Amino acid sequence: MKSKQGDILFKNYGIAPTFELEKVYTRKQHIPTMQDILFDFISKYISLTDEEKNAILSLDLFHSVKKGTILLKEGQKSKSSYFVLKGCIRTYYILDYEEKTTAFYTEMEVLTPPCVINKTPSDYYVSCIEDTILTISNSDMEAEVNSKFPKFETMCRILSEELLAKQRMDFDEFKNSSPEERYLNLMQKRPDLIQRVPQHQLASFLGIKPQSLSRLRARIVDKNKG
């Protein structure tokens, strides 16, 4: 049987109403919500029941934050952890009135500042360099959820171990590489950052001055031409 939409297309444009064409009109396109994205991430570690999903949603985790917002300042104490659903946040400290960028966190990345774990004042700042949607949880929330659903504690432990291992690998790689090698590594592993991050912050992250980054980029372009 032909669909109504197919008949119209056939009459007006000479397009045959095939089964595939009908699917285009009848299929409802699902656009993931921020909740979907969070639950998909969690499902990589544990399976969730509806009760557990509702418990997470009841915590009011989701926050929309404007570009330039400082989430954490040096010297502040905090219990908050951040999971980026959309956007980008940056960690940095200030030395001799100059910002020194230490890391960028984009979609599907988690940041638990060391001050949260150590219960000490923060050594650095955390700020949004784009309009960002993230979840903000704290140790009190986590303790409440873990007490009701012990599997979350297992997930948190696995996630913490993964993050610690990644941080160690990133640090070792950074320490043993030149600025050009760091940039090439960034191009390979996180090319989006090169377009999304201001040049002076990217240069700071690589451990060089903005002028040096411009020369480095030009040198790489010349090599690729050759």
C-alpha positions, 0 to 999 in steps of 0.5 A, a space after each residue: 500500500 502506498 503512503 499518502 506522502 509517497 503519493 504526493 511525491 510521486 504526483 508532484 516530482 515523479 518519485 516512486 513511493 518506496 518502503 525506504 521513502 515511507 520510513 523517512 516520513 514515518 520514523 520519529 527522529 530521536 534527539 538525545 537529551 542531556 539525561 540520555 547522554 548522562 545515562 548512556 555514559 553511566 551504562 558503560 559501567 553499570 546498568 540502571 533501573 528506572 528507580 536508579 535513574 529517578 534517584 539521579 534525576 532527583 538530585 538536580 545535577 544539570 546546570 547550564 553555565 555561561 562562557 567565562 564563568 569561574 566554577 572554582 577559585 584558587 584558595 576555595 574549598 569545594 566538594 564538587 565534581 564536574 561532568 561535561 555534557 556539552 562545552 569546555 572547561 579549563 583548569 589553570 593557576 596564576 603565576 606572576 600574574 600570568 595564567 598557566 593552563 593545565 588541562 581542558 575538559 570537553 564532552 564526556 569528560 569528568 573533573 574531580 579537583 584534587 582539593 575535593 579528595 584532599 579536603 584542602 583549598 584549591 591550588 587552581 581555578 576551574 572556568 568555562 571557556 564555552 557556554 557549557 552544560 554539565 552535571 555538578 555533584 558533590 560528596 554528600 550527594 554521592 554518599 546518599 546515592 551510594 548508600 541506596 544503590 551500592 553499585 554506584 560506589 563500584 562505578 565511582 571507584 572504577 571511574 576514579 581508577 581510570 581517571 588516575 591512570 589517564 592523568 599519569 599517562 598524560 603527565 608522563 607523555 607531556 614531561 617527555 615531549 617537546 612543544 612540537 611533539 605535544 602539539 602534534 599529539 594534540 592534533 592527533 588525539 584532540 583536534 577539536 581543541 585546536 579550533 575551540 580553544 583561544 590561542 593564548 590558552 592553547 600555548 599556555 597548555 603546551 608550555 610555550 608563548 603564543 608567538 612560539 605557537 604561531 611559528 610552530 604551526 607555520 613550521 608544521 604547515 611547511 613540513 606538510 607541504 614539503 
